[in-house]
């Protein structure tokens, strides 16, 4: 689920509209985003980790 040669996680679809028309979204500050051409939204995917859920 990551692009070859990068640490970028590749989403399969837009979390807002469900379309698959995505491209990398790069700004001067951030380089780990995605842009959906269908709904014109930019978003970022972040992996938080694996493990057992801690009690509150």
CORLINMO-V939012 format. One record per run of one state. SS is the DSSP state (@ for helix, = for strand, . for the rest). FROM is the first residue (numbers start at 1). LEN is the number of residues. If there is no record, write none. Layout:
((SS/FROM/LEN) (SS/FROM/LEN))
This chain:
((./1/1) (=/2/1) (./3/6) (=/9/1) (./10/12) (=/22/4) (./26/7) (=/33/4) (./37/4) (=/41/4) (./45/12))
